[in-house]
Amino acid sequence: MGSVSVAPMVACDSSFMIKSLFTFKLPGMDYEFHLNTTHVALLIVSVFILIVAIIARIKLNKVNSEDTPGMFMNIIELIVEMLQTMVEGLMGKNTSKFVNYLSTLFLFLIISNIAGLFGLRPPTADYGVTLSLGLITFFLIHFNGIKKNKGKHFTALFQPIWFLFPINVIGEFAVPLSLSLRLFGNIMSGTVLMGLIYDLLKPFTVAYPAVLHAYFDLFSGCIQAYVFCMLTMVYVNDKIADE
């Protein structure tokens, strides 16, 4: 039968490190599967977004033209309008194609980035998460580029001069790396700093860390979510723009 064990916490573990919570070993396999703090935080963030979306959908179906929306629906409407405006500002006529994905991406990023405010380790402080998001953007860029420009999408790599092809290829593959490293570096730095503060000054951390959380988690988290989405829109627009 399979076995489950709880990973021990050692004294040198810091609060900003990724910790293994459970270890699973399937029968007939030597490989162990670890459930860590990133997995738990990702699950909580995803479930939260899903629950809010389901509640909003149920309430939207019950609202009639004569009804007055409650506070919850007003907040949802405000968020939807803000995201629509953000995407429309850059994507223009292509807004309808990408607004759903970009809105979901923005909400996921901003909630993940500020997860530290709620005692979770931000999922975006794990490079495996940010690299995955960067690769999704990479495939989104080139899928739409090929769909719009067909063969010209590849011949553009030889522009303006054919021997610049290697540099152009490197530039394309640098996109997911730059997106993922920028997001990871900013969120991880804040997570490390807050973790060190709590580790070194535990007896005295009562009120003042709230100010630091407001910057490292809230302000920086919102800025990085916005930057990631804006760059995604810029890169996609560059590939599908009309000549």
C-alpha positions in Angstrom: 0.0 0.0 0.0 1.0 3.6 -0.4 2.4 5.5 2.5 2.0 9.1 3.7 4.5 10.8 6.1 4.7 14.3 7.5 8.0 16.0 6.8 9.9 17.1 9.9 10.6 20.8 10.4 14.2 21.5 11.3 15.4 24.4 13.4 17.2 26.1 10.6 14.1 26.5 8.4 13.1 30.1 7.8 9.6 31.3 7.4 10.3 32.4 3.8 11.5 29.0 2.6 9.4 26.4 0.7 8.5 23.7 3.2 7.4 20.2 2.4 4.2 19.4 4.4 3.4 15.8 3.4 5.3 13.1 1.5 3.4 10.6 -0.6 4.8 7.3 -1.9 2.8 5.3 -4.3 3.0 1.5 -4.2 5.5 0.0 -6.6 7.3 3.3 -7.0 10.5 4.6 -5.4 9.8 8.2 -6.3 8.2 10.4 -3.5 5.7 13.1 -4.1 5.9 16.1 -1.9 3.0 18.4 -1.0 4.6 21.8 -0.1 3.5 25.3 0.9 3.4 26.4 -2.7 0.9 23.7 -3.6 -1.3 24.6 -0.6 -1.2 28.3 -1.4 -2.0 27.6 -5.1 -5.0 25.5 -4.1 -6.3 28.1 -1.7 -6.0 30.9 -4.2 -7.6 28.9 -7.1 -10.5 27.7 -4.9 -11.0 31.3 -3.6 -11.2 32.7 -7.2 -13.5 29.8 -8.3 -15.9 30.3 -5.3 -16.1 34.1 -5.9 -16.8 33.4 -9.6 -19.5 30.9 -8.9 -21.2 33.2 -6.3 -21.1 36.1 -8.7 -22.6 33.9 -11.5 -25.4 32.8 -9.2 -26.2 36.3 -8.1 -26.0 37.6 -11.6 -28.6 35.0 -12.8 -31.0 36.2 -10.0 -30.6 39.9 -10.7 -33.5 41.4 -12.7 -33.5 44.8 -14.3 -35.7 46.1 -11.5 -33.4 44.8 -8.7 -30.8 46.9 -7.0 -27.4 45.2 -6.9 -25.9 44.6 -3.5 -22.5 45.6 -2.4 -21.0 42.3 -3.6 -22.3 42.7 -7.1 -21.2 46.4 -7.1 -17.7 45.3 -6.2 -17.6 42.6 -8.9 -19.0 45.0 -11.5 -16.3 47.6 -10.6 -13.5 45.0 -10.9 -14.9 43.7 -14.3 -15.1 47.3 -15.7 -11.6 48.1 -14.5 -10.1 45.0 -16.1 -12.1 45.6 -19.3 -10.7 49.1 -19.4 -7.2 48.0 -18.8 -7.3 45.4 -21.6 -9.1 47.6 -24.0 -6.6 50.4 -23.5 -3.9 48.3 -25.2 -5.7 45.5 -27.1 -8.2 47.7 -28.8 -10.4 45.7 -31.3 -8.8 42.5 -30.0 -10.1 43.0 -26.5 -12.9 40.4 -26.7 -10.4 37.7 -27.7 -8.1 38.2 -24.7 -10.0 39.9 -21.9 -11.1 36.7 -20.2 -7.6 35.3 -20.0 -6.0 38.5 -19.0 -8.6 39.3 -16.4 -8.1 35.8 -14.9 -4.4 36.1 -15.0 -4.5 39.5 -13.3 -6.7 38.3 -10.5 -4.7 35.2 -10.0 -1.4 37.2 -9.8 -2.7 39.9 -7.5 -4.2 37.4 -5.1 -1.1 35.2 -5.2 1.2 38.2 -4.7 -0.7 39.5 -1.6 -1.1 36.0 -0.1 1.5 36.9 2.5 -1.0 39.3 4.1 -3.1 36.2 5.0 -0.3 34.1 6.4 0.4 32.2 3.2 3.7 31.9 1.4 3.0 33.7 -2.0 2.9 31.1 -4.8 4.6 33.6 -7.1 7.7 33.4 -4.8 8.3 30.0 -6.3 10.0 30.2 -9.7 8.2 27.0 -10.9 5.0 29.0 -10.8 6.3 32.2 -12.5 8.1 30.2 -15.1 4.9 28.3 -15.9 3.1 31.6 -16.3 5.9 33.0 -18.5 5.7 29.9 -20.8 1.9 30.2 -21.1 2.4 33.8 -22.2 5.2 32.6 -24.6 2.9 30.1 -26.3 0.0 32.6 -26.3 2.2 35.1 -28.2 3.4 32.7 -30.8 0.1 30.8 -31.3 -1.6 34.1 -32.1 1.4 35.3 -34.2 1.2 32.1 -36.3 -2.6 32.3 -36.5 -2.4 35.9 -37.8 0.7 36.0 -40.0 1.1 32.3 -41.0 4.6 31.8 -42.5 5.5 35.5 -42.1 5.7 34.9 -38.3 8.9 32.8 -38.9 10.4 34.8 -41.7 10.2 37.9 -39.4 13.1 36.3 -37.5 15.4 37.0 -40.4 14.5 40.8 -40.4 15.9 43.3 -40.9 19.1 41.3 -42.0 19.2 37.5 -42.3 22.3 37.1 -40.1 20.5 38.6 -37.1 18.4 35.4 -36.9 20.2 33.9 -33.9 19.8 37.2 -32.0 16.1 37.4 -32.9 15.6 33.8 -31.7 17.4 34.5 -28.4 15.2 37.6 -28.0 12.0 35.5 -28.4 13.1 32.9 -25.8 14.2 35.7 -23.5 10.5 36.8 -23.1 9.3 34.1 -20.8 12.6 34.2 -18.8 12.4 38.0 -18.3 8.7 37.9 -17.4 9.1 35.0 -14.9 12.3 36.3 -13.3 11.0 39.8 -12.9 7.9 38.6 -11.1 9.7 36.0 -9.1 12.5 38.3 -8.1 10.3 41.0 -6.8 7.9 38.8 -4.9 10.7 36.6 -3.5 12.7 39.5 -2.3 9.7 40.8 -0.3 9.0 37.3 1.1 12.6 36.9 2.2 12.8 40.3 3.8 9.5 39.8 5.7 10.6 36.3 6.7 13.9 37.6 8.1 12.2 40.3 10.0 9.8 37.8 11.6 12.6 35.3 12.3 15.0 37.8 13.8 12.6 40.0 15.8 9.8 37.6 16.8 9.3 39.0 20.3 8.8 42.5 19.0 6.9 42.1 15.7 3.5 43.4 16.8 2.5 46.4 14.8 5.3 47.8 12.6 5.5 44.8 10.1 2.0 45.9 8.9 3.6 48.9 7.2 6.2 46.7 5.5 3.5 44.3 4.5 1.6 47.2 2.9 4.6 47.8 0.6 6.2 44.4 0.0 2.9 42.5 -0.3 0.2 45.0 -1.3 1.9 47.7 -3.3 4.7 45.7 -4.9 2.3 42.8 -5.5 -0.2 44.9 -7.3 2.5 46.6 -9.4 4.0 43.3 -10.5 0.6 41.8 -11.4 -0.1 44.9 -13.5 3.4 44.8 -15.2 3.1 41.1 -16.1 -0.3 41.6 -17.7 0.7 44.8 -19.5 3.9 43.1 -21.0 1.8 40.1 -22.0 -0.6 42.4 -23.9 2.3 44.4 -25.5 4.0 41.2 -26.7 0.8 39.7 -28.1 -0.1 43.0 -29.8 3.3 43.2 -31.4 2.6 39.8 -33.1 -0.9 40.4 -34.3 -0.7 44.1 -35.2 -1.8 45.0 -38.7 1.1 46.0 -41.0 
